[in-house]
Amino acid sequence: MRHPIGDPIEEVADLLWPYVVPLIRRIDAEEFTTVQFIEAMQLDEPTRQAYEEALRRWPEADRELAKMVVHGQVIPQLLRESGLVEWAGFAYGEEDPYAVPAWWRKLER
């Protein structure tokens, strides 16, 4: 467990955390957007299931609100915490109705 229990954002982040680092390592690009990362999550069945479970676990029953939190807060937080990427700016023109997409640059490891 990454953080104390009680904060719904951290609980959802804890659920997704085990999938983030392996997915970043599999991405064959030096830069990617948040939207591309979420699309890649959908290509791997266990990761897709974790994403869906994260949406289901959001305390409010509103799926749109859950996506706003997961896309706009949780995934960017986990990407930063991975230590494998850095924020590289806003991804203008990239469509995500739930958050402002960003570019992420892989770090040398």
Secondary structure, DSSP 8 states (H G I E B T S, - for coil): --S-TT-HHHHHHHHHHHHHHHHHHH--SSEEEHHHHHHHHHHSHHHHHHHHHHHHHSSSS-HHHHHHHIIIIIHHHHHHHHSSEEEEEE-TT---TTS--EEEEE---
